[in-house]
Amino acid sequence: MAGGGDFLTLFGTILEARPSGLGLLWYTREVFRNFALKVDWLSFNPKTTAPNVPPSTDNSGILIRFPALNASNPGNDWALASAKGYEIQIDDLGFNPAPAPGHLFDPLHQTGAVYALAPSSTIASKTCWPVEYL
């Protein structure tokens, strides 16, 4: 765990419990050369109150291909992953913060894009409401 925030496991699913920062959870058991990444996610709050972000956007992502993090400074470890890795974006509205005040539906910032480097070819999100848990 690096950066602010907290995670918990519920019914075999990892949940971000208290999003008070980046909240980077990383996997260290093995290093992968090449892989296919499949992700299931659910946004419980598709709106955000983050500064300078429209209230109708939600933003997340998966950082890949970053060097090992230094657990001696967990408050700032996320900076290395963000600066040296690649983020697979999760944001259906594709909010691009630059230039201020930002704009929506930028292909370089939508779900599936490699953040600011390669656009998404399609938005892979699916509607999941109502959600039923057994």
N, CA and C of each residue as an Amber inpcrd file, in Angstrom:
protein
   402
   0.8440000  -1.1760000   0.0000000   0.0000000   0.0000000   0.0000000
   0.8860000   1.2340000   0.0000000   0.5780000   2.1580000  -0.8490000
   1.3140000   3.4130000  -0.8990000   0.3260000   4.5590000  -1.0560000
   0.6900000   5.7100000  -0.5840000  -0.1950000   6.8660000  -0.6750000
  -1.3190000   6.7730000   0.3400000  -2.1440000   7.8040000   0.3960000
  -3.2610000   7.8150000   1.3270000  -4.3570000   6.8710000   0.8770000
  -5.2230000   6.5440000   1.7720000  -6.3390000   5.6570000   1.4520000
  -6.2290000   4.3490000   2.1980000  -7.1580000   3.4630000   1.9480000
  -7.2140000   2.1990000   2.6560000  -7.9810000   1.2060000   1.7940000
  -7.6330000  -0.0680000   1.8800000  -8.3350000  -1.1050000   1.1420000
  -8.8040000  -2.1860000   2.1040000  -9.8800000  -2.8400000   1.7470000
 -10.3320000  -4.0010000   2.5020000 -10.8240000  -5.0450000   1.5180000
 -10.8800000  -6.2840000   1.9800000 -11.3630000  -7.3770000   1.1500000
 -12.7250000  -7.8010000   1.6530000 -13.6890000  -7.8890000   0.7420000
 -15.0440000  -8.2750000   1.0840000 -15.5230000  -9.2770000   0.0480000
 -15.8330000 -10.4890000   0.4740000 -16.2900000 -11.5560000  -0.4150000
 -15.3240000 -11.7740000  -1.5770000 -14.0090000 -11.7270000  -1.2810000
 -13.0010000 -11.9770000  -2.2980000 -12.7650000 -10.8150000  -3.2490000
 -13.3260000  -9.6630000  -2.9540000 -13.1810000  -8.4810000  -3.7930000
 -12.4260000  -7.4130000  -3.0250000 -11.4900000  -6.7430000  -3.6840000
 -10.7500000  -5.6570000  -3.0520000 -11.5370000  -4.3690000  -3.2380000
 -11.7850000  -3.6880000  -2.1360000 -12.5190000  -2.4290000  -2.1610000
 -11.6530000  -1.3160000  -1.6140000 -11.7460000  -0.1300000  -2.2040000
 -11.1050000   1.0270000  -1.6190000 -12.0450000   1.5190000  -0.5330000
 -11.6020000   1.4540000   0.7040000 -12.4830000   1.7300000   1.8240000
 -12.5450000   3.2100000   2.1820000 -11.4090000   3.8560000   2.2440000
 -11.3760000   5.2760000   2.5990000 -10.4840000   6.0060000   1.6100000
 -11.0570000   6.4900000   0.5290000 -10.2240000   7.1660000  -0.4710000
  -9.7800000   8.5490000  -0.0030000  -8.6230000   8.6020000   0.6550000
  -8.1110000   9.8840000   1.1310000  -6.7890000  10.2270000   0.4420000
  -6.5800000   9.6820000  -0.7200000  -5.3590000   9.9280000  -1.4650000
  -5.3290000   9.0150000  -2.6650000  -4.1650000   8.8320000  -3.2360000
  -4.0410000   7.9930000  -4.4230000  -4.4380000   6.5570000  -4.1170000
  -4.0080000   6.0240000  -2.9710000  -4.3780000   4.6660000  -2.5930000
  -3.8710000   3.6280000  -3.5720000  -2.5790000   3.4960000  -3.6970000
  -1.9640000   2.5500000  -4.6250000  -1.7410000   1.2240000  -3.9250000
  -2.3880000   0.2050000  -4.4040000  -2.2090000  -1.1480000  -3.9030000
  -1.4180000  -1.8890000  -4.9610000  -0.2780000  -2.4680000  -4.6160000
   0.5280000  -3.1050000  -5.6460000   0.8150000  -4.5610000  -5.3450000
   1.0450000  -5.3110000  -6.4110000   1.2660000  -6.7560000  -6.3660000
   2.7620000  -7.0090000  -6.4900000   3.3420000  -7.7450000  -5.5360000
   4.7940000  -7.9380000  -5.5190000   5.2290000  -9.3940000  -5.5550000
   4.3240000 -10.3360000  -5.6470000   4.7200000 -11.7500000  -5.5650000
   5.5310000 -12.2250000  -6.7560000   5.2820000 -11.6480000  -7.9090000
   6.0400000 -12.0460000  -9.0920000   6.0870000 -10.8850000 -10.0780000
   7.0530000 -10.9410000 -10.9900000   7.2100000  -9.9280000 -12.0250000
   6.8010000 -10.5610000 -13.3450000   6.0170000  -9.8550000 -14.1270000
   5.5150000 -10.3790000 -15.3930000   6.2510000  -9.7330000 -16.5610000
   6.6180000 -10.5350000 -17.5360000   7.2160000  -9.9850000 -18.7570000
   6.1030000  -9.4790000 -19.6630000   5.2730000 -10.3600000 -20.1440000
   4.1460000 -10.0130000 -21.0070000   2.8930000 -10.6160000 -20.4040000
   1.7860000  -9.9160000 -20.5310000   0.5630000 -10.4030000 -19.9160000
  -0.6390000  -9.7480000 -20.5690000  -1.7760000 -10.3690000 -20.3910000
  -3.0660000  -9.7790000 -20.7710000  -3.7350000  -9.3700000 -19.4630000
  -4.2330000  -8.1720000 -19.4150000  -4.8500000  -7.6320000 -18.2040000
  -6.3550000  -7.5660000 -18.3980000  -7.0780000  -8.2300000 -17.5160000
  -8.5410000  -8.1610000 -17.5230000  -8.9650000  -7.6530000 -16.1530000
  -9.8090000  -6.6510000 -16.1560000 -10.1900000  -5.9970000 -14.9050000
 -11.6990000  -5.9000000 -14.8140000 -12.2240000  -6.1830000 -13.6400000
 -13.6180000  -5.9090000 -13.3200000 -13.6110000  -4.7950000 -12.2860000
 -14.4220000  -3.7920000 -12.4860000 -14.5120000  -2.7090000 -11.5170000
 -15.9440000  -2.2420000 -11.4230000 -16.2220000  -1.6190000 -10.3200000
 -17.5450000  -1.0680000 -10.0780000 -17.3530000   0.2470000  -9.3490000
 -17.9370000   1.2860000  -9.8540000 -17.8730000   2.5810000  -9.1980000
 -19.1410000   2.7580000  -8.3790000 -18.9810000   2.8510000  -7.0720000
 -20.1260000   3.0830000  -6.2090000 -20.5210000   4.5450000  -6.1940000
 -19.6120000   5.4150000  -6.5620000 -19.8650000   6.8460000  -6.5390000
 -19.3590000   7.4490000  -7.8400000 -20.1800000   7.4830000  -8.8690000
 -19.7070000   8.0090000 -10.1460000 -19.5310000   9.5170000 -10.1670000
 -19.7090000  10.1670000  -9.0370000 -19.4930000  11.6130000  -8.9640000
 -18.3560000  11.8800000  -7.9910000 -17.6560000  12.9620000  -8.2040000
 -16.5510000  13.3100000  -7.3290000 -16.6560000  14.7770000  -6.9380000
 -16.0430000  15.1130000  -5.8260000 -15.9990000  16.5120000  -5.4030000
 -14.5580000  17.0000000  -5.3910000 -13.6800000  16.3280000  -6.1390000
 -12.2750000  16.7390000  -6.1960000 -12.1730000  18.1420000  -6.7780000
 -11.2000000  18.9260000  -6.3090000 -11.0640000  20.2830000  -6.8260000
 -10.7470000  20.2960000  -8.3180000 -11.3000000  21.2430000  -9.0300000
 -11.0490000  21.4640000 -10.4600000 -11.5270000  20.3170000 -11.3510000
 -12.3860000  19.4560000 -10.8450000 -12.9290000  18.3570000 -11.6300000
 -14.4390000  18.5110000 -11.6730000 -15.0500000  18.3990000 -12.8530000
 -16.5100000  18.5050000 -12.9060000 -17.1550000  17.4930000 -11.9600000
 -18.2840000  17.8330000 -11.3540000 -18.8980000  16.9420000 -10.3610000
 -19.4560000  15.6610000 -10.9500000 -19.4250000  15.4860000 -12.2570000
 -19.9890000  14.2790000 -12.8460000 -18.9320000  13.3060000 -13.3410000
 -17.6830000  13.4560000 -12.8990000 -16.6380000  12.5510000 -13.3640000
 -16.1880000  11.6230000 -12.2560000 -15.7110000  10.4690000 -12.6360000
 -15.1050000   9.5010000 -11.7310000 -13.7760000   9.1320000 -12.3680000
 -12.7510000   8.9360000 -11.5900000 -11.4360000   8.7270000 -12.1520000
 -10.6940000   7.6750000 -11.3550000 -10.1760000   6.6720000 -12.0590000
  -9.3600000   5.6500000 -11.4410000  -8.4070000   5.1350000 -12.4980000
  -7.5940000   4.1740000 -12.1340000  -6.6800000   3.6260000 -13.1060000
  -5.8640000   2.5000000 -12.5220000  -5.1370000   1.8330000 -13.3940000
  -4.2690000   0.7290000 -13.0080000  -2.8830000   1.0580000 -13.5310000
  -1.9310000   1.1810000 -12.6120000  -0.5560000   1.4760000 -12.9960000
   0.1850000   0.1680000 -13.2490000   0.8740000   0.1040000 -14.3810000
   1.6370000  -1.0940000 -14.7430000   3.0540000  -0.6940000 -15.1310000
   3.9520000  -1.6740000 -15.1090000   5.3240000  -1.5220000 -15.5950000
   6.1120000  -0.4320000 -14.8730000   5.9750000  -0.3580000 -13.5570000
   6.7630000   0.6130000 -12.8000000   7.7920000  -0.1270000 -11.9520000
   8.9000000   0.5510000 -11.5960000   9.9320000  -0.1050000 -10.7940000
   9.4410000  -0.3870000  -9.3780000  10.1850000  -1.2220000  -8.6690000
   9.8340000  -1.5690000  -7.2930000   9.7250000  -0.3100000  -6.4450000
   8.7350000  -0.2910000  -5.5620000   8.5130000   0.8600000  -4.6990000
   9.3030000   0.7070000  -3.4070000   9.6090000   1.8150000  -2.7790000
  10.3620000   1.8410000  -1.5450000   9.3890000   1.9620000  -0.3790000
   9.1680000   0.8790000   0.3280000   8.1730000   0.8600000   1.4010000
   8.5790000   1.7050000   2.6010000   9.7750000   2.2990000   2.5960000
  10.1950000   3.1170000   3.7320000   9.4840000   4.4740000   3.7620000
   8.8520000   4.8630000   2.6550000   8.1490000   6.1400000   2.6110000
   6.7910000   5.9450000   1.9350000   5.8690000   5.2270000   2.5840000
   4.6120000   4.8870000   1.9270000   3.7500000   6.0910000   1.5580000
   3.9500000   7.2190000   2.2080000   3.1720000   8.4000000   1.8730000
   3.4910000   8.9600000   0.4980000   4.7010000   8.7150000   0.0080000
   5.1120000   9.2490000  -1.2890000   5.5240000   8.1760000  -2.2890000
   5.4100000   6.9120000  -1.9440000   5.8040000   5.8360000  -2.8600000
   5.0570000   5.8780000  -4.1830000   3.8330000   6.3360000  -4.1510000
   3.0130000   6.3720000  -5.3500000   3.6420000   7.2290000  -6.4460000
   4.4360000   8.2380000  -6.0670000   4.9940000   9.1590000  -7.0600000
   5.8930000   8.4290000  -8.0600000   6.6640000   7.4530000  -7.6090000
   7.5300000   6.6920000  -8.5020000   6.7000000   5.8810000  -9.4950000
   5.6520000   5.2290000  -9.0080000   4.7930000   4.4440000  -9.8980000
   4.1200000   5.3370000 -10.9260000   3.6770000   6.4970000 -10.5060000
   3.0020000   7.4200000 -11.4120000   3.9710000   8.0170000 -12.4300000
   5.1850000   8.3300000 -12.0040000   6.1600000   8.9680000 -12.8880000
   6.8280000   7.9790000 -13.8440000   7.0370000   6.7340000 -13.4020000
   7.8070000   5.7740000 -14.1960000   6.9800000   4.6480000 -14.8020000
   5.7020000   4.5560000 -14.4260000   4.8490000   3.4930000 -14.9480000
   3.8760000   4.0090000 -15.9830000   2.9640000   3.1470000 -16.3890000
   1.9140000   3.4980000 -17.3470000   0.5740000   3.2660000 -16.6690000
  -0.3370000   4.2230000 -16.8280000  -1.6590000   4.0880000 -16.2150000
  -2.6870000   3.7050000 -17.2600000  -3.3640000   2.5870000 -17.0260000
  -4.5210000   2.2140000 -17.8300000  -5.7020000   2.9210000 -17.1780000
  -6.2790000   3.8430000 -17.8970000  -7.2690000   4.7510000 -17.3290000
  -8.6420000   4.1050000 -17.1770000  -9.3280000   4.4440000 -16.0870000
 -10.7260000   4.0900000 -15.8650000 -11.4710000   5.3930000 -15.5880000
 -12.0950000   5.9280000 -16.6270000 -12.8420000   7.1810000 -16.5270000
 -13.6800000   7.3040000 -17.7960000 -14.9110000   6.8820000 -17.7340000
 -15.7550000   6.8720000 -18.9310000 -15.9900000   8.2540000 -19.5170000
 -15.9170000   9.2900000 -18.6910000 -16.1190000  10.6350000 -19.2060000
 -14.8360000  11.2630000 -19.7370000 -13.7050000  10.5950000 -19.5540000
 -12.4480000  11.0410000 -20.1290000 -12.0670000  12.4600000 -19.7880000
 -12.0740000  12.7890000 -18.4970000 -11.7500000  14.1470000 -18.0800000
 -10.2570000  14.4190000 -18.2410000  -9.9190000  15.4250000 -19.0390000
  -8.5480000  15.8750000 -19.2250000  -8.4010000  17.1810000 -18.4500000
  -7.5470000  17.2050000 -17.4190000  -7.4470000  18.3840000 -16.5780000
  -6.7180000  19.5690000 -17.2150000  -6.0110000  19.3460000 -18.3100000
  -5.2410000  20.4360000 -18.9090000  -5.7260000  20.7380000 -20.3170000
  -5.7850000  21.9450000 -20.7280000  -5.5780000  23.1330000 -19.8980000
  -6.7970000  23.4030000 -19.0300000  -6.5780000  24.0900000 -17.9240000
  -7.6680000  24.4120000 -17.0010000  -8.7390000  25.2020000 -17.7360000
  -9.9950000  24.9710000 -17.4840000 -10.5630000  24.1600000 -16.4180000
 -10.7340000  22.6900000 -16.8010000 -10.1830000  22.2700000 -17.9070000
 -10.2890000  20.8800000 -18.3360000 -11.4700000  20.6580000 -19.2610000
 -11.5140000  19.4690000 -19.8470000 -12.6280000  19.1310000 -20.7290000
 -12.8860000  17.6240000 -20.6770000 -14.0620000  17.2290000 -21.1160000
 -14.4920000  15.8340000 -21.0660000 -14.3150000  15.1520000 -22.4170000
 -14.4170000  13.8370000 -22.3950000 -14.4320000  12.9670000 -23.5800000
 -13.1480000  13.0460000 -24.3990000 -12.0280000  13.1390000 -23.7120000
 -10.7300000  13.1060000 -24.3720000 -10.3170000  11.6400000 -24.5160000
 -10.1120000  11.1240000 -25.7330000  -9.7640000   9.7150000 -25.9190000
  -8.4790000   9.2970000 -25.1920000  -7.5820000  10.2320000 -24.9190000
  -6.3520000   9.9060000 -24.1910000  -6.5780000   9.7990000 -22.6860000
  -7.8040000  10.0810000 -22.2340000  -8.1130000  10.0350000 -20.8090000
  -9.3520000   9.1830000 -20.5060000  -9.8850000   8.5040000 -21.5050000
 -11.0700000   7.6660000 -21.2880000 -10.6810000   6.2400000 -20.9110000
 -11.6280000   5.5140000 -20.3690000 -11.4160000   4.1340000 -19.9630000
 -10.7630000   3.3430000 -21.0860000  -9.6710000   2.6690000 -20.7460000
  -8.9420000   1.8420000 -21.7010000  -7.7360000   2.5220000 -22.3030000
  -7.6260000   3.8280000 -22.1660000  -6.4650000   4.5490000 -22.6990000
  -5.2450000   4.2800000 -21.8340000  -4.0650000   4.3260000 -22.4450000
  -2.8350000   4.4210000 -21.6800000  -2.6970000   5.9190000 -21.4470000
  -2.9250000   6.3330000 -20.2170000  -3.1340000   7.7340000 -19.8580000
  -2.1750000   8.6810000 -20.5660000  -2.7550000   9.5640000 -21.3650000
  -2.0590000  10.6380000 -22.0800000  -1.0670000  10.1460000 -23.1360000
  -0.9960000   8.8180000 -23.3890000  -0.0540000   8.2910000 -24.3830000
  -0.7350000   7.6170000 -25.5650000  -1.7310000   6.7960000 -25.2900000
  -2.4080000   6.0450000 -26.3560000  -3.9080000   6.0600000 -26.0870000
  -4.7050000   6.4800000 -27.0540000  -6.1560000   6.5860000 -26.8230000
  -6.8250000   5.2200000 -26.7210000  -7.9790000   5.2260000 -26.0840000
  -8.7790000   4.0060000 -26.0510000  -9.4460000   3.8290000 -27.4170000
  -9.5500000   2.5900000 -27.8630000 -10.2220000   2.3330000 -29.1400000
 -11.7290000   2.2660000 -28.9410000 -12.1340000   1.9140000 -27.7420000
 -13.5450000   1.8700000 -27.3800000 -13.6250000   1.9440000 -25.8630000
 -14.7540000   2.3470000 -25.3330000 -14.9400000   2.3290000 -23.8800000
 -15.5550000   0.9810000 -23.5280000 -14.8280000   0.2120000 -22.7410000
 -15.2290000  -1.1620000 -22.4510000 -16.1800000  -1.2950000 -21.2760000
 -16.5670000  -0.2040000 -20.6690000 -17.4560000  -0.2640000 -19.5070000
 -18.8280000  -0.7880000 -19.8910000 -19.4270000  -1.4620000 -18.9320000
 -20.7880000  -1.9760000 -19.1160000 -21.6440000  -1.4910000 -17.9580000
 -22.8920000  -1.2230000 -18.2190000 -23.8230000  -0.8680000 -17.1620000
 -24.0790000  -2.1020000 -16.3130000 -24.0720000  -1.9140000 -15.0150000
 -24.2450000  -3.0770000 -14.1320000 -25.3840000  -2.8820000 -13.1350000
 -26.1710000  -1.8740000 -13.2750000 -27.2480000  -1.6640000 -12.3260000
 -28.5360000  -2.2650000 -12.8360000 -29.3530000  -2.8740000 -12.0190000
 -29.1080000  -3.0820000 -10.6000000 -28.1180000  -4.2160000 -10.3640000
 -27.3380000  -4.0700000  -9.3220000 -26.3740000  -5.0930000  -8.9600000
 -27.0120000  -5.9990000  -7.9270000 -26.8920000  -7.2770000  -8.1470000
 -27.4380000  -8.2400000  -7.1880000 -26.3140000  -9.0930000  -6.6500000
 -26.2140000  -9.1730000  -5.3420000 -25.2220000 -10.0210000  -4.6970000
 -25.9450000 -11.1830000  -4.0590000 -25.4350000 -12.3690000  -4.2640000
 -26.0460000 -13.5570000  -3.6810000 -25.4390000 -13.8570000  -2.3270000
